[in-house]
Amino acid sequence: LAHHTIEAGDYERGLGYAKEAAREAERVYAYDEAIGAYTRALECAETLGRIEEQVDIEEAMGTTELVSGELIASIEHYERALALTDDPARKVNLQCQAASAYVTTGDPKGLDYVREALEVLDPRSDPVTTVIARSTEARFHHLSGRHRKAREILLSAIALVEPPSDDAPISTIHASTLSTCYGYLAGAHQHLGLFNDANEWAWKAVKFGKARTFPLAEAMGYEFLAENAISIGTWEKGIEYAITEREIANRVSSRERIAWTHLAIGLCAGLLGDLERADREYTEGLALAEALGESRLASILVSYRAIFQAEGGQLDEAMETAREGFQRAEASNLVYLRSEARRSLAVIHFKRGELSESVSYTHLRAHETNDLISFAVLC
């Protein structure tokens, strides 16, 4: 209907049909079709000179791209929406959503948006948007190695949006915000070494997703369960959790969630001695991460791939890969990525018998994380 009415020059009805088509596509996770329909709707809004409609559609496209893992495209849509509106309240909302995309790539512009938004947001009148801003702020603390601060912010924020009962009706954006908080809390506890607490929050995300028919919450929960299994040492279970996440992510066409499964499966496979599978997971994951603009994941995949190349005796190749990982991590300016890149180089120097270089990289790693992370004993 959208196609025929637009081709007939009836842009008013074409706009309505195209938006409805997009919403129906989103409902069954057909994100590519949704973007196609939104694109037709946007063309109609532009032809009709409807600026507010254009803002609405650009925002909707940004959210659709974000959910499906297309981070760069998501940011572009949010930025176009911001450029089209002068409404202060609308700008705050868009800044918060854009920040949630920027934080995934580690771009500090997202933190600037969050700080601007928090200056004007009222948690009583707009709790969901406030929590989006606070959870994004917490995630930036997490990425900078300030996990206790991240946990503090998330625990205070989540109290604003937890529903009064398990069956209380909530909006999609409310459900998304709540599940994001569960996942971020799992991550904060994981990096503090509190794996039982991390698993509690991860299982909460899984159960919430099942109860609310919100599969992305389930996927996020299984992702953190898989990552926790790596550190706990239950590597077979880690692969099982990551495969479950991959199945869910495939069902809802979330390429971002699919991409992160390569990290957990690759690590668990390598630790179990299946170096061929580990290398395959890292290679495929890197290609997908780069296609999505997921620079954090790409950086860490390269660093971890180098370690398992060294485990397989490919010391020259491992050194080359580790140096690439180091360059990627330095460009990110994120503490965890930089420390893991140094650990990768330290391990490879150690295996090559270059002990002074190994200790040097380990000391750098400990210094840059305020001794929270140190592998000096290993060296």
Protein Blocks (a to p, Z undefined) as FASTA:
>chain_A
ZZmmmmnopaklmmmmmmmmmmmmmmnopaklmmmmmmmmmmmmmmnopaklmmmmmmmm
mmmmmmnopaklmmmmmmmmmmmpcbfklmmmmmmmmmmmmmmnopaklmmmmmmmmmmp
cfklmmmlmmmmmmmmmmmmmmnopamlmmmmmmmmmmmmgcfbfklccdfklmmmmmmm
mmmmmmmmmmnopaklmmmmmmmmmmmmmmnopaklmmmmmmmmmmmmmmnopamlmmmm
mmmmmmmmmmnopaklmmmmmmmmmmmmmmnopamlmmmmmmmmmmmmmmnopaklmmmm
mmmmmmmmmmnopamlmmmmmmmmmmmmmmnopaklmmmmmmmmmmmmmmnopaklmmmm
mmmmmmmnoomaccklmZZ
